[in-house]
Amino acid sequence: MANNADIFGTTINFGGAFRAQKGIILTDVPGLDGILMQNINVTYNRPVQRIYELGMADKDINFYYIEGRPQGTMTAAHVIGPGKDMIQYYEQFGNVCNADKNTIALSLTPNMCPLPQREGNQPPKIPSMTIYATNCVLMAVGISTTADNLIINENSQLMFNTLRITHEALQQAPPPRPGNA
């Protein structure tokens, strides 16, 4: 590797690059395609309670952890505009009876630019991770706008039951050039 020392003697080497060209939503659940989703935040947690025993006089006491049931929330922000109608999103995820069909899958695989070959002519591997939020149900909706651009922003909050993560290392393939499919 080339020495990329700066004027302070710090060496930082180029680790690679990626493009933000492709979407990340893998789910074919009705109501997610074309709704101008701008960002998404996924949180999954479990309650853990610590308890102590009263213990015996003049002896050390023990403490214990009690694990509760995990649960998740997801917030999504959309722009209401020339994309598809948000009604289908609200109907699909707002109906608690559809929860068994409402799994949202997000691909977290970077669209990597080609990296140089490693020793032994092995192409570099690209880390790939997919998260699956199951049994998603819409809990809240908020709408806002500002006077300067009149863009109507929608924020929604969903709850989900489980979060599953899969990961693998993919063989590197050059991404398409911008403008090519």
N, C-alpha and C positions, 0 to 999 in steps of 0.2 A: 504494500500500500504506500501511496505517496505520503510524504511528510507534509501535513497541512498545518504546521505550527503558525500561530499568529504572533503578533508583536510582543505578547506577554509570555510566550513559550507554551501556551496551551495547544494541544494537538486534538483536533476534532476531524474525524474522517466522515465522508459522505456515506450514509448507511442505506440509501435507496430513495425512491420516490414513488408516488402513486397518484392516480387521477381520480377525481370525483365525477365520474361519468355515468355510472349505472346506479339504479335503485337498490335498496336493501330489503324491501318487503317481499317475502317469498310466498305468502299465503294467498290462496285463491278464494278466501271467504268473501262473499258479496259485500260491497260497500267500501272496500279499501283501495281499489284501483282508480287513479285519476282524481282523487279528492284534494289535491294540492297540500298534502301533509308536509309541514315545514320542519318539525322536529318531534322527537319522541324521547321520553324519559321513562326508564323501567326501574322499579325498586322492588326488591324481594327481601323480606325479613322474617324472622321468627322471634317470638318473645322467649327470653330466657330469664328465669327468676332465680335469684340466689336466696337460699334459706340457711339459717344457722340452727344448731341444736342448743338447747339450754346447757347441756353438759353437766359433768360432775364437778363439784367444788375442788379446787386445786389441780385440775387437769385441763389440758388443752381441749378446745372444742373443735368440732368439724363443721364445715359448711358443705352445701350441696347445690347443684344446679338442677333446675327443672325446666325441661324444654317444652315449649308450647307448640302449637301448630303454625307452620309457615303460611304466609299470605303475601300477595303481591299487588302493587298498584302500577298503573301506567298512565302517563299524561301524554297527550298528543295535541299538537297545534296545527291548525289548518288555515288556509286563506280561502274565504268563500268568494268565488269568482268564476272564471271561465272553465274551470274543471267540471267534473261530473257533480251531480246533485248530492248534497250531504244527506238527503232523506234516507237513501238506502243504507248508509253507514249508521244512522240513528235507529232505523228499524231493525237492522241485523244485530247490532251490539246493545241496543236499548231493551230488547226483549229477552228477559231472563230465561225464557224457554229455549232460546237458541244457544245457550252457554255451551252445550256439548259440542257444537259445531265451530265455536269461536276460538280457534287457536291462531295466534299471530306469530309468525316466524320471521326473524330478522337475520339476514346474512351479514356477518361482520368480516367478510373477506375483502381485504384491500385490493384494489385494481392496480396491481404493481406494474411499474415500468421494468423492462428487462434489466437484470443484474448480470454482472460478469460471471462466467463459468467458474466453478470451484476446481480445486485440484482433482485430478482423476476424471475430468469431463462430466462431473455430476451437476445437472442443472440445480440451481438453488430451489429450495422449497418455500412455498408461501403459506403462512399460517392461515387457517380457515376456521371460523367458528360460527355456529348458528345457534341462536337462542329461540326457544319455543315457550310462549306464555299461553297456557291452556285455560279454557273456560272463561274467556274474557266477557265482562258485562259492563256496559256503560253506566256510570254512577252520577256524573255531573257534566254540565255543559255551560260554558261561559262565552259571551260574544263581546268584542270590543272594536272600536275604530277610533281614528284620530282625524282631526279636521284638515291636516296638511295633505293627506293622500287618499282619504276615504276608503282605504283597504279594510275590508271586514275580516277581522281575525276571530277564529273560533278556537277555544281550548276545551278539551274534554278529558275527563278522568275515567279510567276503567279500573276495575278490580279483576284479578285473575287468581286461579287456584294454585298452579304449580309453574315453576320455571325450570326448564330442562336445557342443558347446554351440550352440544356436540362439537367436537373439534377434530381436525385432521390437517396434515400438511399436503398441499397440492403441488404438483409439478408446475413450475413457472411457464406460462405462455405469454407472449407479448400481447398487451391489450391493443384493441383497434386504435388507429390514429383518430384524433378528433374529427368528426364529420363522417367517419366510416362506420358501418354497422358491424 
